[in-house]
Amino acid sequence: MKARRAFATGASAVVAAAVLAGCGVGGGGPADAAPARATATATLPAEQRTPEGTLLVADFGSDTVTFVDPERGPIESVKVGTAPYGLAVGEDGRAWVATADAVAVVDTSTRERVDRIPYETDSGPATTGEYRGGGMGIALSPEGEHVYVGVNVPDGKGTLEVIDTEKREVTDTVPVGRRPFDVDVSKDGREVYATNHDSFDVTVVRAESLKPRRIEVAPYGTEGGLGSWLKPHYAAVRPSDGKLLLPFEGEKLVVLDPRTGESGIEPMTADTHQHGARITDEGTLFAVGTGPIDPSSDKGPSLTMRTKDGEEKVFPLEGPHEDVAVSEDGGTAYVSGGFTRDGFWNGITVVDLESGDTRRLPAGERPLGIAVL
């Protein structure tokens, strides 16, 4: 299996003036005791192991991740901890899941939780909901030696925690911005990027020195502060040149050079509030539209597929969605319906990228982060 990562967050189809930033600003209990540490051992017969192509989602509305057959729906759920948000899957088949109070490690072949790694950052009690503290965006280094997780500290700046995947422990923490929705890693593994929703910025962290550098990303300005909807949510690292692509409102794509801090803006066409972003090895960008800020002028939920040449195809969706994963053959997109704000639903929309046909698939409880195994 190739290394994959997924993240999640949300916003509902309501007028901007009605709600604080959430797009907005800021309850579940602690995770159950972790099982004894284990490796990816064969505890299931071969015919019972998880087949390739299975979907894995983080159940933000529960304490589990759910394995989903892309044709029939849920297979099994595994307890990981309170309000899981983002997840990352390595080539060894282990999933690293950011929950409210720890990173859970799941053997996706045998569908078992094999470890739990508490955060060093004090983010308050493990609660649920859009503004809960704890892990949000999460990513693996290219070689799988480190996991990087953005930890939200309610009413304060967040941190980036570095986990040694062999030792399975936090080795370093780095200050970043407020509410790190997304975490990405450069192709060569030398830089880590935390996209910080509530501080209108991206924190660039050198993996070797762990020295952070802030770059403001605010194509609409920062007016409104925590009450603004017009903030960065997710980024994707463009394979061709390492620049970060950040979609805003189905209107603007910010193309950020993390080395120089300079950015440009390219037009987008969906005209809807956007969250999840994913890019393929060939450079096709997918951006999830969660719905209108102003229903009188904005369009509804959608999935944008944007080629490396900037051509876009927009697939309308029914109801809010959050994040997206793409099949190995590139023909199908899976869009999670969890959404961090009101309007979420317990499933995935499956999109045939050639025909545009869509179908709904049940999948866990309020699924946010999503990956194809």
N, C-alpha and C positions, 0 to 999 in steps of 0.2 A: 504494500500500500504506500502511496506517496504521502508525504507530509501535507496536512491540510489544517486550516484553522477557521474558526467561526466565532462570531461575536453577536451581541444583541443589545437592543434598546427600543424606544418607541415614541409615538406621538399620535393623537387622535384627530379626527376630522372636526375640529372646532375652531372658532374664530380666535385669532391670536390674542386679542384683548381680554378674552375670557379666562385665560389660564396663564400661569407663570411658566416660563421657560422649559420646557421639557421634553418634552422640551420644557423644562421648567426647572424648579429648584426644590429641594427638599426643605410593617411590622410583622409568626415564625419563631423558632427557637434554635438553639445550637444543634450542630450536626450530631448524630449518634456516634458512639465510640467507634474508632476506626478498627477494622479487622487487622490481624497480624500481617506484616509486610510480606508480599509474595511477588514472584516473578510471573511472566506470562506462561503459566504451566497448563498442561492439557487436562483440565478437570472435566471436560465434556468430550464425549465421543466425537470423532471428526464430522459425522453427519449432523451433529447438533451445534456445531460452531457457527458463528455469525458469517453468513456468506458475503462476498464482496458485492458492493452496490447497495448494501443496507444503509439507511440513513440513521444518523444519531442526532438527537435534539436535546437541548438543555431545557428542562421544565421549570421556567421561572415562577410558575404558579404552584410549585410543589417542592419536593426535596429530592427529585430524581432526574436521571437522564433516561430517555426512552429510545429503544431500538425500533426502527420502523421499516417494514417491507415496503418498497416504493410502489408496489401494486396493491397490496392488501391492507396495509396499516400496521398498527403497533404489534410488536413481537413480545417485548418484555421491558420492564422498567427496573432500574437499579438505583438504590438510594445513594446519594452523594453528599447531601448537606442542604442547608437552607437556601432557597431561591437561587439556583444555579443560573448563570448569565451567559458567559462565553465559554467556548471549548476549543481545544486544539488537539489534532490527532497526528501522531508520529508514524514513521515508517515501520516501527516495531508493533504497531497496533494498539499502543496505549493512548488513551484519551486523558487530557489534562483539563479539568473542569473548574472554572472560577465560581465558587459559591460565596455566600455572605461572610463566612468565617474561615475558609480554608480552600486550598486547591485539592480536589479529589483526583485520584489516579484510578482509571478504569481499564481493565483488560477487555478490549472490545471483542476479542475472539471468543472468550469464555463468558463474557457479560458478568464480570465480577468487579467490585471495587476492591483494589488491592492496597491502597494507602490513602492517607489524608495528611496534608501538609499545612499547618496553621500559619497565618500571616504574622509577620513581625509588627506590622502597623496596627495601632489601636484605632479601629474604625467604629467602636461602639458595639452594642449587643447585636447579635445576628437577627435581623428582622427581614420582612418582605416588602414588596412594593417598589415603585419607580425610583425612590430616592434612598433606598437602603444602602448602608455602608458595605464595604467588602469588595471582592473581586468583580471586575467588569471585563474589559478587553484582555485577551490572552493570546500569546503566540509562542511558537517554538523556534529556536535557532535552526539554521539550515542543517546542521549536523546532528541536531537533536540533543545537544549537551546541556542546553539551558532552556528553561521556560521563563518567559517574561509576562507578568500579570500586573495590570493597572488596578490599584486599590483605591476606591472612593472613600473619602473621609467626609461625612456629612458636615456641611457648614465650614469646610476648610479645603486646603489643597490636598491632592492625592499623592500617592507614591507609586513608583514602579518597583516591584519586588522581583529579585532574580533567584530562580530555583535551580540548583544543581540536580539534573535528572538522575544521575547515578546515586548520589547521596540522598536524594529526595529530601532536601532541606533548603530553606531560604538562606542564601549566602550574602546578599546585599540588598539595600533599599536605596532608592534614588528619588528625590523630590520631583514631582511633575505638577501639572495644572489641576484644575477642578473637574471632577467626574471624568476620568479617563475611559470614555466609551470604547475605544478601540486601541489595540496595540498591534504593530506590524514590525517586521524585521527586514532589513535590506537583503538582497540576494546573496551578498558575500558574508552576511552575518556581522558586519562591522558596526552597524548602527541599528538602534531600536527607536521606534517612533510611537509616542503616546499621543493620541488625539483627544484633547481635553475639551469637553463640551462647554462647561460653564465658564471657562476663562478664555474662550475664543482663540485657542492656540494649539500648536503641536510642539511637544517637547522632543528634541532630538538628543539621544543618549549614545555616546560612544561606548561600544560594548567592552573595549579594553580598559578604558579609564573610568567609565561610568560617569563621565562629566556631562551634565545636562545643559541644553541650550534651547531657549524659548523662541519660537517663531509665531507671530500673530497671524491667524488665518480668519479674516473677517471681511469678505467681499461686500457685505452690506453695511459695514461699520459695526460698532459695539453699542450703539444707542439702545437703551432698554436693559442693559446689564443682564442680571439673572432672569429678568422677565422676557428677554428676547427669544424668539423662535429661530432666529437666523444665525445659528451656530454650527460649528463643525460636528459631525457625528462619527462617520467612518471614513477610512482612507484605504486606498489600494496602491501597492508599489508597482509602477509600470515596469515590466520586464526589460524593455528595450533600453531604458536610460536611468532607471532607479528613481525617477521623480514620483512624488505622491499625487494621486488623483483624489480630490475631495468633491463630491457632488453636493450642490446646494439648490434646494427648491425646484428641481427640474428646470432650472434656468441658467445656472452657472456651474461650470466645472473648473475648480481651481487646480492648476497644475503647478505644484510647488517643488522647487529644487531644494532639497534639505541641506545641500552643501553650501549654497550661497544665501539661502533664505529668500531668494527672489521667486515671485510667482506670476503667472499669467492666468487669464480667464478665457475659457471657450464656452460658446453657447450650448445649452441643452434644451430639450423640447417637451419634456413631460409635464412641466408646470404643476408640480405637486411637491409637498414636503418630503424630503428624501432622508433615508437612514442607511441601511446596509449597503455595502459596496464590496464587490468581488471581481478579480481580474483573472483571466485564464493565462496559461503560458504563452498563448498566441497573441495576447494583448487585447482581447475582447473584455470590455468592462460591463458589469451588471450593477445597476443601482435600483434599490427598492424605494418606491414611492408609497408613503404611509397614508396619504390623503391630503385634502386641502387645509391650509391655515384659514383661509377665507372662502367658504363654499360658494359665495356669490361670484367669485372671480377665478378661483383655482380649480384644477381638475382633480379627479379622484385617485384612489390607489392604483399603482401600476408597477410594472417591472420594465426598466429600460435596458436594452442590449445595445451597446455602443461599440462599433468596430474601432480598430486602431487608427482608421482614417477619419473618424469622427461621424460616421453615418449611424443614425439611431433608428431602432425599431422599438416602439412602446407597446407593451402588452397590458391592457386594462385588467385589473384584479377586483375581486369582490371583497370589500372590507379591508381594514388595516393589515399590514404585514411588517416584518422587521428585517430579516436577513435572508441571504440567498446562498445556495450551493449549486454546483453544476455537475452533471454526470461526467464520467470519464471520457465518453465519446463526444461530449460537447453538444449533444442534441436535446438535453432536457435540463430545465432549471427547477429547483425546489425552493419555494419561498415560505419562510416560517410565518405563521399567523399570530405568534405570541404577542408582540408589541408591548412596550412598557407602559403605555397609557391606556385609558379606557377604550374599549372597542376591540380588544384582543379576542381571539377565538382559538380553540384547541385543535389546530390542525395545520396542514401544509397545502399550498397550492402547487400543483405539478403543471409546468408549462412546457408544451411541445414547441421548441424554438423555431422549427421550420413551418409548421402549420398555424401556430398561434393558439391551438386548442388548449384549454385549461380544465383541470378537474381538481376537486378538493379531496384531501386524504386526512382521516383522523390521525392525530399524532401527539400523545402526551397531554400535558397541561400547560397552556400558555407558552409554547415553544419559542425560544429566542435563538440562541446559537444553534447552528446546523452544519453538519458535515456529511459527506458521502464516504463511506468506508471502503 
